[in-house]
Amino acid sequence: MAMVYSRGSRGAGEPGSVQSLHVSGRKPVVAIEACGLNRDGGEYRCQQPLNLYKTPRLEGLVTQAAAGRQLWLADSPEQGAWAVTLCADNYSGWISDRDRTTLAPAARPYRARPLDRAAIVPRLPAVIGFTHRAMATPNTYLWGGTVEPNFDCSGLMQTAFAAAGICLPRDSYQQEAFTQPIAWDDLEPGDLVFFGTPDRTKHVGLYLGQGNYIHSSGIDQGRNGIGIDSLVDLAHPVSAAYYPQRRRPGRVMASYCPGNLVG
């Protein structure tokens, strides 16, 4: 049972996605087969937060799963670890045998709840409110973090939207591809702003209005945690560092529904 990893861009200094297959838009059954997973009886519910790692040696945190999330589990361990794929975003990794014992069989199969733009707009204040509360809680940047209090950039976006009932893909480059491109002059609160190079997305933040965005940035060129920066006032060195790395803004037009898991 082998997992194939492809390096992608989750955020500034982050390791990226575990697998390329969920980027290509293939259905979740492909991800499960690639990990040796079996959908028949293999779906579980997290009863506590879990860390997912890049390798069965539990090296390199790639993402986390909050209590209540559902996942598919491999039919057997490898090197004492278990391959899993998260149902909501088709993201794969490895969990420890100890964490495997904390899982409970899912009462029912995961089904994504589709939402269109009209349903998303009234939820955006809750998304923004989550990020402000997260910023008010002592935190540091965590590569792979999606569980409070410590997040990476795309993990903060995914968790903030999830708190309002809106699903996003996991990594920043996936989030960029999922959103509708818009002009900088058309930015509205709740839109996403993406940063990186012309060839690669490396970072994402949430637009707040009046030129400001909130994001979780790393220690190298950021705040080592959640903070607010500006697209117009570059007096702060973090704002100045990210400004020339702007790629494009994006608007969330729907809730992410991986493959055929639509309820």
Phi, psi and chi 1 to 4 in degrees:
 res  aa     phi    psi   chi1   chi2   chi3   chi4
   1 MET       -  106.9  177.4  176.8   63.2      -
   2 ALA  -122.1  143.5      -      -      -      -
   3 MET  -107.6  139.1  -62.3  178.8   72.8      -
   4 VAL  -104.3  126.7  178.6      -      -      -
   5 TYR  -107.9  143.0  -60.0   98.8      -      -
   6 SER  -128.9  134.8   68.4      -      -      -
   7 ARG   -78.6  129.3 -170.3  172.3  179.5   82.2
   8 GLY  -132.7 -170.4      -      -      -      -
   9 SER  -111.8  112.3  -59.6      -      -      -
  10 ARG   -93.4  -41.0  178.9 -175.1  -55.2  147.8
  11 GLY  -176.1 -178.3      -      -      -      -
  12 ALA   -59.1  116.9      -      -      -      -
  13 GLY    77.7   11.8      -      -      -      -
  14 GLU   -96.9  157.7  -61.4  178.2   63.0      -
  15 PRO   -75.5  -25.0   27.2  -33.7      -      -
  16 GLY    97.6 -171.3      -      -      -      -
  17 SER   -74.7  155.8   80.5      -      -      -
  18 VAL   -75.9  -39.6  179.0      -      -      -
  19 GLN  -136.7  150.2  -64.6 -177.7  -26.8      -
  20 SER   -82.9  -15.3   61.5      -      -      -
  21 LEU   -65.3  -32.1   49.7   87.9      -      -
  22 HIS   -81.5  -12.8   50.5   70.4      -      -
  23 VAL   -76.3  -35.1  179.1      -      -      -
  24 SER   -74.1   -8.5   66.2      -      -      -
  25 GLY    89.9    8.6      -      -      -      -
  26 ARG   -67.2  157.4  -59.6  179.0 -168.8  172.7
  27 LYS   -75.0  157.2  -66.4 -176.9  178.1 -179.3
  28 PRO   -56.6  -28.4  -26.3   34.1      -      -
  29 VAL   -60.3  -29.8   65.4      -      -      -
  30 VAL   -65.1  -44.2  178.3      -      -      -
  31 ALA   -61.5  -40.4      -      -      -      -
  32 ILE   -65.7  -44.6  -64.5  163.4      -      -
  33 GLU   -64.8  -36.7  -69.4  171.9   -6.0      -
  34 ALA   -63.3  -27.5      -      -      -      -
  35 CYS   -99.9    4.1  -60.3      -      -      -
  36 GLY    75.3   23.7      -      -      -      -
  37 LEU   -88.0  158.5  -56.3 -175.3      -      -
  38 ASN  -130.3  119.0 -176.7  -13.3      -      -
  39 ARG   -70.0  -23.1  -72.1 -179.5   65.3  176.0
  40 ASP   -74.8  100.3  -63.3  -29.6      -      -
  41 GLY    80.6    6.9      -      -      -      -
  42 GLY  -102.8   13.5      -      -      -      -
  43 GLU  -101.8  130.4 -170.2  165.5  -23.0      -
  44 TYR  -130.6  164.3  -69.7   80.1      -      -
  45 ARG  -116.4  134.1 -176.1  176.6 -174.4  -87.0
  46 CYS   -75.2  126.7  -61.2      -      -      -
  47 GLN   -96.0   -7.9  -60.7 -172.6   93.1      -
  48 GLN  -153.4  161.6   63.4 -176.9   41.0      -
  49 PRO   -60.3  141.9  -23.4   34.5      -      -
  50 LEU  -125.6  147.6  -61.3 -178.3      -      -
  51 ASN   -96.8  134.2  -70.6  -24.9      -      -
  52 LEU  -110.1  133.0  -83.6   66.3      -      -
  53 TYR  -114.7  165.0  -64.5   93.3      -      -
  54 LYS   -74.9  -30.8 -176.7  177.1 -179.7  179.4
  55 THR  -130.6  161.6   73.3      -      -      -
  56 PRO   -67.5  -10.6   20.6  -31.7      -      -
  57 ARG   -83.7    4.9  -65.3  179.4  -60.9  -80.7
  58 LEU    61.0   46.1  -54.2 -179.5      -      -
  59 GLU  -106.7  136.8  -60.8  168.8  -27.6      -
  60 GLY    74.9   95.1      -      -      -      -
  61 LEU   -62.1  127.6 -178.3   68.8      -      -
  62 VAL  -109.6  -31.1  -69.6      -      -      -
  63 THR  -167.3  177.3 -164.1      -      -      -
  64 GLN  -131.4  161.2  -64.4  175.0  -48.8      -
  65 ALA  -125.6  121.3      -      -      -      -
  66 ALA   -73.7  158.0      -      -      -      -
  67 ALA   -56.7  136.0      -      -      -      -
  68 GLY   101.0  -19.3      -      -      -      -
  69 ARG   -73.5  151.7  -70.8 -166.6   67.8  172.6
  70 GLN  -108.3  150.6  -69.3 -176.2 -153.3      -
  71 LEU  -147.8  160.4   53.9   79.2      -      -
  72 TRP   -98.8  140.8  -68.1  -66.8      -      -
  73 LEU  -116.1  142.9 -177.7   72.6      -      -
  74 ALA   -61.6  156.5      -      -      -      -
  75 ASP   -80.9   -9.7   52.2   10.7      -      -
  76 SER  -158.0  155.1   60.6      -      -      -
  77 PRO   -81.3  165.3   30.6  -35.1      -      -
  78 GLU  -134.0  124.4 -179.1  174.4  -34.3      -
  79 GLN    54.0   33.1  -60.6 -179.8   43.1      -
  80 GLY    80.6    6.8      -      -      -      -
  81 ALA  -122.6  164.2      -      -      -      -
  82 TRP  -120.4  131.1  -65.3   79.8      -      -
  83 ALA   -78.7  136.1      -      -      -      -
  84 VAL  -136.3  156.5  -60.4      -      -      -
  85 THR  -130.3  124.0  -62.7      -      -      -
  86 LEU   -72.5  133.2  -60.3  176.9      -      -
  87 CYS   -67.0  -41.6  -61.3      -      -      -
  88 ALA   -69.2  -30.7      -      -      -      -
  89 ASP  -129.2    6.2   57.4   13.5      -      -
  90 ASN    62.8   28.5 -132.7   15.9      -      -
  91 TYR   -95.0  137.0 -148.0   85.0      -      -
  92 SER  -115.3  155.3  -60.8      -      -      -
  93 GLY  -175.9 -166.2      -      -      -      -
  94 TRP  -123.6  140.6  -63.0   85.7      -      -
  95 ILE  -120.5  159.2   64.8  171.4      -      -
  96 SER   -74.3  160.2   68.2      -      -      -
  97 ASP   -63.6  -35.0 -171.9   58.5      -      -
  98 ARG   -63.0  -44.0  179.9  177.6 -179.3  -84.8
  99 ASP   -67.3  -29.7  -76.8  -15.3      -      -
 100 ARG   -58.2  -36.0  158.6   67.3 -178.3   88.0
 101 THR   -72.0  -13.4   64.8      -      -      -
 102 THR   -89.1   -7.0   69.3      -      -      -
 103 LEU   -77.7  149.7  -60.8  174.7      -      -
 104 ALA  -121.4  143.0      -      -      -      -
 105 PRO   -55.8  137.6  -24.3   34.7      -      -
 106 ALA   -68.0  136.1      -      -      -      -
 107 ALA   -67.1  -31.2      -      -      -      -
 108 ARG  -151.8  155.2   58.8 -175.2   61.8   84.3
 109 PRO   -62.7  146.8  -20.5   32.0      -      -
 110 TYR   -65.8  136.7  172.6   81.0      -      -
 111 ARG  -135.1  128.7  -71.8  -67.1 -179.4  -93.5
 112 ALA   -74.7  145.0      -      -      -      -
 113 ARG   -99.4  109.6 -179.7 -176.6 -180.0 -172.9
 114 PRO   -70.1  137.9   23.3  -30.6      -      -
 115 LEU  -133.4  139.2  -62.5  173.2      -      -
 116 ASP   -98.8 -178.7   60.2   13.2      -      -
 117 ARG   -60.8  -38.2  179.8   63.4 -176.3  175.7
 118 ALA   -61.7  -33.8      -      -      -      -
 119 ALA   -81.1  -23.9      -      -      -      -
 120 ILE   -79.3  -40.4  -73.7  172.6      -      -
 121 VAL   -52.8  -48.4  169.3      -      -      -
 122 PRO   -69.3  -10.3   21.1  -31.3      -      -
 123 ARG   -90.8  -13.1  -62.0  168.9 -176.5 -113.4
 124 LEU   -63.1  -36.0  -66.4  177.0      -      -
 125 PRO   -58.6  -33.9  -27.6   36.5      -      -
 126 ALA   -68.9  -36.2      -      -      -      -
 127 VAL   -61.9  -48.9  175.4      -      -      -
 128 ILE   -63.1  -42.0  -66.0  171.0      -      -
 129 GLY   -60.3  -38.0      -      -      -      -
 130 PHE   -61.1  -44.7  179.8   94.7      -      -
 131 THR   -65.0  -36.0   60.9      -      -      -
 132 HIS   -66.8  -40.5  -79.0  -74.8      -      -
 133 ARG   -66.3  -38.3  -68.7 -169.5  -61.6  -86.3
 134 ALA   -64.5  -38.3      -      -      -      -
 135 MET   -66.7  -34.5 -178.0  175.0   64.3      -
 136 ALA   -73.5  -16.5      -      -      -      -
 137 THR   -89.3  133.0  -57.5      -      -      -
 138 PRO   -52.1  128.6  -27.6   35.6      -      -
 139 ASN  -153.1  160.9   67.8   90.0      -      -
 140 THR  -135.0  159.4   57.2      -      -      -
 141 TYR   -66.7  130.5  179.1   89.7      -      -
 142 LEU  -127.0  115.6  176.0   62.6      -      -
 143 TRP   -60.5  112.0 -167.1  -16.9      -      -
 144 GLY    96.9   -1.4      -      -      -      -
 145 GLY   -77.3  129.2      -      -      -      -
 146 THR  -131.8    1.9   64.9      -      -      -
 147 VAL  -117.4  133.9  175.2      -      -      -
 148 GLU   -55.8  145.0  -64.2 -178.8   82.6      -
 149 PRO   -98.0   -5.7   35.2  -36.2      -      -
 150 ASN  -109.3  128.3  -57.3  -39.8      -      -
 151 PHE  -130.2  157.3  -62.2   93.1      -      -
 152 ASP   -94.5 -179.5   63.0   29.8      -      -
 153 CYS   -64.1  -51.3   65.8      -      -      -
 154 SER   -74.8  -26.2   54.5      -      -      -
 155 GLY   -65.5  -38.7      -      -      -      -
 156 LEU   -63.1  -43.2  175.9   62.1      -      -
 157 MET   -63.9  -47.5  -61.5  -59.7  103.4      -
 158 GLN   -61.5  -43.1 -173.3 -174.1   53.0      -
 159 THR   -72.2  -38.0  -55.2      -      -      -
 160 ALA   -63.5  -44.1      -      -      -      -
 161 PHE   -68.4  -39.0  -84.3   84.0      -      -
 162 ALA   -61.7  -34.7      -      -      -      -
 163 ALA   -62.9  -22.3      -      -      -      -
 164 ALA  -101.1   10.7      -      -      -      -
 165 GLY    82.3   18.5      -      -      -      -
 166 ILE  -115.4  126.0  -54.5  165.3      -      -
 167 CYS   -93.0  138.0  -68.0      -      -      -
 168 LEU  -124.8  155.6  -68.5 -176.2      -      -
 169 PRO   -62.2  170.3  -18.2   30.0      -      -
 170 ARG   -80.6  -50.3  172.9   62.2 -179.4   93.4
 171 ASP   -95.0  159.4  -73.0  -18.5      -      -
 172 SER   -62.1  -38.7   61.3      -      -      -
 173 TYR   -69.9  -31.2   75.8  100.7      -      -
 174 GLN   -70.1  -40.8  -63.2  170.1  -46.2      -
 175 GLN   -63.7  -39.9  -67.0  172.4    2.1      -
 176 GLU   -62.2  -45.6 -176.0 -175.9   65.8      -
 177 ALA   -65.3  -29.4      -      -      -      -
 178 PHE   -77.7  -27.6  179.8   68.0      -      -
 179 THR   -86.5  160.3   57.7      -      -      -
 180 GLN   -84.3  125.1  175.4  177.5  -70.7      -
 181 PRO   -62.6  138.9  -20.2   31.8      -      -
 182 ILE  -135.7  164.7   58.1  173.8      -      -
 183 ALA   -78.4  153.8      -      -      -      -
 184 TRP   -59.4  -35.9  -71.4  102.8      -      -
 185 ASP   -70.5  -13.0  -70.4  -17.2      -      -
 186 ASP   -99.3    6.0  -66.2  -26.9      -      -
 187 LEU   -58.3  136.8  -91.9  169.8      -      -
 188 GLU  -130.0  154.3  -62.7  176.7   -3.0      -
 189 PRO   -53.8  133.4  -28.3   36.8      -      -
 190 GLY   100.5  -11.3      -      -      -      -
 191 ASP   -76.2  162.0  -69.9  -25.9      -      -
 192 LEU  -102.9  146.8  -60.8 -179.9      -      -
 193 VAL  -121.3  132.0  -74.8      -      -      -
 194 PHE  -113.9  144.6  -62.8   96.4      -      -
 195 PHE  -131.1  159.3  -57.4   85.3      -      -
 196 GLY   155.6 -141.4      -      -      -      -
 197 THR  -112.8  171.1   67.5      -      -      -
 198 PRO   -57.4  -24.5  -27.9   36.5      -      -
 199 ASP  -100.7  -13.0  -61.1  -35.2      -      -
 200 ARG  -152.3  131.0 -178.6 -178.4  179.8 -169.2
 201 THR   -80.0  132.6  -52.3      -      -      -
 202 LYS  -125.7  -12.9  -66.0 -175.1  176.6 -178.5
 203 HIS  -158.0  153.7 -167.6   66.3      -      -
 204 VAL  -145.7  145.4   59.8      -      -      -
 205 GLY  -137.7  171.6      -      -      -      -
 206 LEU  -109.5  124.7  179.0   70.7      -      -
 207 TYR   -75.3  134.3 -171.4   67.7      -      -
 208 LEU  -106.9  -16.0  -58.2  175.6      -      -
 209 GLY   109.0  160.0      -      -      -      -
 210 GLN    54.9   34.4  -60.8 -176.4  -30.7      -
 211 GLY    80.9    2.8      -      -      -      -
 212 ASN  -102.6  149.1  -63.6  -40.7      -      -
 213 TYR  -140.0  152.4   62.2   95.2      -      -
 214 ILE  -112.2  140.6 -170.4  168.8      -      -
 215 HIS  -160.8  161.1   60.7  141.9      -      -
 216 SER  -103.0  115.8 -179.1      -      -      -
 217 SER  -118.3  153.8   54.9      -      -      -
 218 GLY   -79.4 -176.2      -      -      -      -
 219 ILE   -81.6  -25.4 -165.9  169.3      -      -
 220 ASP   -65.2  -50.3  -69.3  -18.6      -      -
 221 GLN  -130.1   12.8   65.6  172.8    5.2      -
 222 GLY  -124.4 -150.0      -      -      -      -
 223 ARG  -104.8    1.8  -60.4  174.1  178.4  -87.0
 224 ASN    54.3   46.9 -167.4   26.6      -      -
 225 GLY   154.7 -163.9      -      -      -      -
 226 ILE   -87.5  134.4  -57.5  169.5      -      -
 227 GLY  -158.6  172.1      -      -      -      -
 228 ILE  -109.3  130.4  -65.3  175.2      -      -
 229 ASP  -128.3  176.0  -77.6  -70.6      -      -
 230 SER  -126.3  147.8  177.8      -      -      -
 231 LEU   -95.0   -6.8  -62.4  167.4      -      -
 232 VAL  -121.5  -34.7  -66.5      -      -      -
 233 ASP  -105.0  106.3 -179.5   -2.1      -      -
 234 LEU  -101.3   23.0  -54.2 -176.5      -      -
 235 ALA   -64.1  -35.5      -      -      -      -
 236 HIS   -78.5  138.0 -165.5  -77.6      -      -
 237 PRO   -61.7  -29.2   16.6  -29.7      -      -
 238 VAL   -70.7  -44.9  174.5      -      -      -
 239 SER   -58.4  -43.1  -63.2      -      -      -
 240 ALA   -66.0  -34.1      -      -      -      -
 241 ALA   -70.6  -38.9      -      -      -      -
 242 TYR   -83.3  -26.2  -82.7  103.3      -      -
 243 TYR   -54.6  -48.6 -176.2   80.6      -      -
 244 PRO   -70.3   -7.8   22.8  -32.6      -      -
 245 GLN   -95.8    7.4  -59.0  176.8   55.8      -
 246 ARG   -57.7  136.1  -67.9  171.5  -55.4  149.2
 247 ARG  -106.2  -70.0  -79.3  176.8   55.5   85.7
 248 ARG  -164.9  159.9   71.8  160.2  173.9   86.3
 249 PRO   -88.8  159.8   22.2  -18.6      -      -
 250 GLY  -141.9  147.7      -      -      -      -
 251 ARG  -110.9  131.8 -178.8  158.3  -65.9  158.5
 252 VAL   -79.4  113.4  177.7      -      -      -
 253 MET  -101.6  -14.0  -58.3  -61.2  -66.3      -
 254 ALA  -156.6  166.1      -      -      -      -
 255 SER   -89.0  135.0 -173.5      -      -      -
 256 TYR   -66.5  127.7  179.8   61.0      -      -
 257 CYS  -125.9   99.1  -60.4      -      -      -
 258 PRO   -68.0  129.4   24.9  -32.6      -      -
 259 GLY    52.3 -127.0      -      -      -      -
 260 ASN  -104.2   24.6   58.4   -4.1      -      -
 261 LEU   -96.2   45.3  -61.3 -178.2      -      -
 262 VAL   -98.0  127.8  179.5      -      -      -
 263 GLY   -90.6      -      -      -      -      -
